[in-house]
Amino acid sequence: MKNKKITRKITQGMYILTTTNGGCVVDAVSQISSGDNPLISVAVMKSNYTNELLQTNTKFALSVVGKNINPEIIKTFGYNSMRDINKFENIETTEINEIKIINDSLGYMVCEIIERIDNDTHTLFIGKLVNCDVFKDEEAMSYQYFQEHKDELIQLKKQEGQTSWKCTICGYIHTGDNPPEKCPLCGVPADMFVKVE
């Protein structure tokens, strides 16, 4: 039997990935070279609208998430789609190199996309770092910390008097008699949902 929760032990941080007209929460980020313009890679789920945008956009930015970030930023960028809402509408940003950066972050990296690598469920975007800065010298939020504190960070609650189902991978809450066929956020099947008691 596979227990995918072991992947939460992989040391990685949380980031708000932004590009022209979109953005989302990501965790699979890595520096893959050094020098004046190091290469940064980020994996983005294919079903995510931001992935669609990155297929034609030329740049992306990564705003580093700290433990004290406003939870509304996590909720907005992690649990919504730009197909449905303007994620930037109520979030304070600064435009750098024509890409919006999250003001309430530890800092940012702006990258020019030089390669796209197609994988099973994600696309790996590799970018050359062209601009970056540090805003705050605070502890970054790790993926493990996010998983352990997700409910309080995003304040997911079931609706009173109704049956709710929680995705065990991303925390999405579905209300209904049965879980959805697949999670609209992370794409896992119905058997990855548990009933919220």
WOTA-V213945 format. One record per residue. N is the residue number from 1. PSI is psi in whole degrees, 0 to 359 (999 if undefined). NEAR is the number of other C-alpha atoms within 12 Angstrom. D_FIRST is the distance of its C-alpha to the first C-alpha in whole Angstrom. Layout:
BEGIN
n:N psi:PSI near:NEAR d_first:D_FIRST
n:N psi:PSI near:NEAR d_first:D_FIRST
END
This chain:
BEGIN
n:1 psi:138 near:3 d_first:0
n:2 psi:132 near:6 d_first:4
n:3 psi:97 near:11 d_first:7
n:4 psi:351 near:13 d_first:10
n:5 psi:343 near:16 d_first:12
n:6 psi:333 near:13 d_first:12
n:7 psi:340 near:16 d_first:14
n:8 psi:347 near:22 d_first:17
n:9 psi:351 near:17 d_first:18
n:10 psi:130 near:17 d_first:19
n:11 psi:112 near:19 d_first:23
n:12 psi:160 near:25 d_first:25
n:13 psi:185 near:31 d_first:27
n:14 psi:139 near:37 d_first:28
n:15 psi:152 near:43 d_first:31
n:16 psi:112 near:47 d_first:33
n:17 psi:127 near:47 d_first:33
n:18 psi:151 near:45 d_first:36
n:19 psi:179 near:40 d_first:38
n:20 psi:121 near:31 d_first:41
n:21 psi:20 near:28 d_first:41
n:22 psi:176 near:36 d_first:37
n:23 psi:160 near:43 d_first:34
n:24 psi:170 near:46 d_first:31
n:25 psi:134 near:43 d_first:29
n:26 psi:161 near:39 d_first:27
n:27 psi:338 near:35 d_first:25
n:28 psi:77 near:30 d_first:24
n:29 psi:141 near:32 d_first:28
n:30 psi:144 near:26 d_first:29
n:31 psi:126 near:21 d_first:32
n:32 psi:2 near:17 d_first:32
n:33 psi:173 near:15 d_first:36
n:34 psi:195 near:12 d_first:39
n:35 psi:190 near:12 d_first:43
n:36 psi:327 near:11 d_first:45
n:37 psi:73 near:20 d_first:43
n:38 psi:157 near:23 d_first:39
n:39 psi:135 near:27 d_first:36
n:40 psi:132 near:35 d_first:34
n:41 psi:148 near:34 d_first:31
n:42 psi:133 near:41 d_first:29
n:43 psi:130 near:33 d_first:26
n:44 psi:130 near:38 d_first:26
n:45 psi:136 near:30 d_first:24
n:46 psi:328 near:25 d_first:26
n:47 psi:353 near:23 d_first:26
n:48 psi:136 near:33 d_first:28
n:49 psi:327 near:31 d_first:32
n:50 psi:324 near:39 d_first:33
n:51 psi:315 near:36 d_first:31
n:52 psi:317 near:26 d_first:33
n:53 psi:321 near:28 d_first:36
n:54 psi:347 near:38 d_first:35
n:55 psi:334 near:26 d_first:36
n:56 psi:336 near:19 d_first:39
n:57 psi:158 near:26 d_first:40
n:58 psi:350 near:25 d_first:41
n:59 psi:157 near:38 d_first:40
n:60 psi:160 near:48 d_first:37
n:61 psi:151 near:50 d_first:38
n:62 psi:116 near:46 d_first:35
n:63 psi:124 near:48 d_first:36
n:64 psi:126 near:43 d_first:34
n:65 psi:130 near:41 d_first:33
n:66 psi:166 near:34 d_first:34
n:67 psi:336 near:28 d_first:33
n:68 psi:18 near:24 d_first:36
n:69 psi:149 near:30 d_first:36
n:70 psi:120 near:22 d_first:37
n:71 psi:335 near:26 d_first:34
n:72 psi:330 near:24 d_first:36
n:73 psi:317 near:37 d_first:35
n:74 psi:313 near:40 d_first:31
n:75 psi:316 near:29 d_first:32
n:76 psi:311 near:28 d_first:34
n:77 psi:340 near:38 d_first:32
n:78 psi:340 near:36 d_first:29
n:79 psi:23 near:31 d_first:29
n:80 psi:165 near:27 d_first:32
n:81 psi:144 near:27 d_first:33
n:82 psi:348 near:26 d_first:36
n:83 psi:334 near:17 d_first:36
n:84 psi:324 near:12 d_first:37
n:85 psi:161 near:17 d_first:39
n:86 psi:102 near:17 d_first:41
n:87 psi:336 near:34 d_first:38
n:88 psi:350 near:30 d_first:41
n:89 psi:316 near:15 d_first:44
n:90 psi:17 near:16 d_first:43
n:91 psi:132 near:25 d_first:42
n:92 psi:125 near:17 d_first:44
n:93 psi:164 near:24 d_first:44
n:94 psi:137 near:20 d_first:46
n:95 psi:124 near:21 d_first:47
n:96 psi:128 near:27 d_first:46
n:97 psi:38 near:23 d_first:47
n:98 psi:15 near:21 d_first:47
n:99 psi:137 near:30 d_first:43
n:100 psi:133 near:31 d_first:42
n:101 psi:142 near:40 d_first:41
n:102 psi:120 near:42 d_first:40
n:103 psi:320 near:29 d_first:43
n:104 psi:61 near:29 d_first:40
n:105 psi:174 near:37 d_first:38
n:106 psi:345 near:30 d_first:39
n:107 psi:185 near:31 d_first:40
n:108 psi:163 near:36 d_first:39
n:109 psi:126 near:42 d_first:39
n:110 psi:131 near:39 d_first:40
n:111 psi:143 near:37 d_first:39
n:112 psi:127 near:31 d_first:41
n:113 psi:127 near:27 d_first:38
n:114 psi:344 near:25 d_first:39
n:115 psi:147 near:24 d_first:35
n:116 psi:126 near:27 d_first:33
n:117 psi:119 near:22 d_first:30
n:118 psi:131 near:17 d_first:28
n:119 psi:186 near:13 d_first:24
n:120 psi:299 near:12 d_first:21
n:121 psi:346 near:17 d_first:21
n:122 psi:163 near:23 d_first:24
n:123 psi:134 near:26 d_first:27
n:124 psi:117 near:28 d_first:28
n:125 psi:127 near:41 d_first:31
n:126 psi:127 near:34 d_first:33
n:127 psi:150 near:35 d_first:37
n:128 psi:125 near:30 d_first:40
n:129 psi:121 near:31 d_first:40
n:130 psi:343 near:25 d_first:44
n:131 psi:146 near:29 d_first:44
n:132 psi:158 near:25 d_first:43
n:133 psi:163 near:21 d_first:44
n:134 psi:129 near:21 d_first:43
n:135 psi:317 near:20 d_first:44
n:136 psi:143 near:20 d_first:42
n:137 psi:73 near:15 d_first:41
n:138 psi:171 near:17 d_first:39
n:139 psi:132 near:18 d_first:35
n:140 psi:151 near:28 d_first:33
n:141 psi:125 near:31 d_first:30
n:142 psi:162 near:28 d_first:26
n:143 psi:320 near:31 d_first:23
n:144 psi:317 near:22 d_first:22
n:145 psi:316 near:26 d_first:25
n:146 psi:314 near:35 d_first:25
n:147 psi:321 near:27 d_first:21
n:148 psi:336 near:20 d_first:23
n:149 psi:16 near:21 d_first:26
n:150 psi:314 near:28 d_first:25
n:151 psi:318 near:23 d_first:26
n:152 psi:329 near:18 d_first:30
n:153 psi:317 near:26 d_first:30
n:154 psi:357 near:26 d_first:30
n:155 psi:51 near:17 d_first:31
n:156 psi:127 near:26 d_first:29
n:157 psi:146 near:22 d_first:30
n:158 psi:156 near:21 d_first:29
n:159 psi:132 near:16 d_first:32
n:160 psi:136 near:11 d_first:34
n:161 psi:3 near:11 d_first:34
n:162 psi:156 near:17 d_first:32
n:163 psi:130 near:20 d_first:28
n:164 psi:151 near:26 d_first:26
n:165 psi:135 near:32 d_first:22
n:166 psi:130 near:35 d_first:21
n:167 psi:126 near:32 d_first:19
n:168 psi:350 near:31 d_first:16
n:169 psi:307 near:30 d_first:16
n:170 psi:349 near:35 d_first:20
n:171 psi:1 near:37 d_first:22
n:172 psi:138 near:37 d_first:24
n:173 psi:125 near:35 d_first:25
n:174 psi:134 near:31 d_first:26
n:175 psi:128 near:24 d_first:28
n:176 psi:172 near:19 d_first:28
n:177 psi:330 near:13 d_first:28
n:178 psi:158 near:20 d_first:24
n:179 psi:159 near:27 d_first:22
n:180 psi:160 near:26 d_first:23
n:181 psi:322 near:17 d_first:22
n:182 psi:153 near:24 d_first:21
n:183 psi:128 near:28 d_first:21
n:184 psi:344 near:28 d_first:25
n:185 psi:310 near:30 d_first:24
n:186 psi:354 near:32 d_first:21
n:187 psi:3 near:25 d_first:20
n:188 psi:155 near:25 d_first:17
n:189 psi:173 near:19 d_first:16
n:190 psi:328 near:23 d_first:17
n:191 psi:355 near:19 d_first:14
n:192 psi:5 near:26 d_first:14
n:193 psi:147 near:29 d_first:17
n:194 psi:148 near:25 d_first:18
n:195 psi:135 near:25 d_first:21
n:196 psi:116 near:26 d_first:23
n:197 psi:999 near:13 d_first:25
END
